[in-house]
Amino acid sequence: MKNKLPLLIGAIVVIAGLVFFMGGGDKTAKKSGDSSAPIVIPTHNWSSQIVMAYVIGGIFESMGNNVSYVNADSQAVYESIRIGDVTISHEVWESAFGKSFTTALDKGGLLDWGDHEARTLEDMGYPNWVVDKGLCPGLPDWTALKNPDCAKNFVTPDSGGKGRMLEGPQTWHGDLIPQRVDALGLGDLWMVKFAGSADALWAELAAAEKEGRGTIIFNWTPNFTDGAGFTFIDFPPYTAGCRPEDGGDGKCGSPDGYLKKAVHEDFPNTHPNAAAAFKKMSFSTSQIGAMAALVDIDKMTHEDAAKKWLADNESVWKAFTK
Ligand code: TMO
């Protein structure tokens, strides 16, 4: 008996080793799954971006992932992604955020995760009834703004006798539009006011129409206004480097821009399945316009809008997860 003990111990060691090895093998298989750590998705201050945050969060959750949302500044977010505090950005608008995005990309830690199908434009424009009423003949050509008889139809009590343009919140573009107005020689006739929120832009559209006065506001596409008779002003074409922040004279409009996605560089390692799905995600102009419309026209909450969008578009988003 005594001399069989080493054999028995040997057998136990072999079996234990096998069990350990198989366990290890199992763990190796699990490495291809996603971490249970939350994927951090930023929310900003325009409707499609917030709805799309919950749409994408819902898609990740359907794949078994955990998600958290953080309200973030729309310029600083690219540095937050670069250092890993935020995991993704799903609406990188070229005109507003291209420079912050490129700066973070060049520093390292942030990856360009491709473009949506939708192209973008972010610029000043007007509801079509402004032209129908003859308030500024010659629009959408920007040179129509040089006419004092045009500018006077856009005066408001707070505009110091000049025509008023209502720009979005200053966090979106800094001084881009005031600089442009001055660079184009329009500063004597026009002033730029910053709105406190996107909702203030839509409130201005309604107020101006009610009061029968002209209005020029900042707007963008894709948006809920795409089908609603809004026209962007034709400024001199954008060229690389034309903006003051890039060393240019500022006499240019906004680019025919991309709408990109970005991720923290570790995301494909920590959450390979979610990262692969996010890489495939691409939304069209009409899909993004619809996300905004559920909030800004139908007055749903962003969360409910996302739930409705996901329920109505299963075949669209399920394809991203395969
Ligand atoms: C970034 N934005 C869509 C408001 O122009």
Residues whose N, C-alpha, C, O or C-beta is under 5 A from the ligand:
A	BS01	TMO	W46 W93 A96 E122 W220
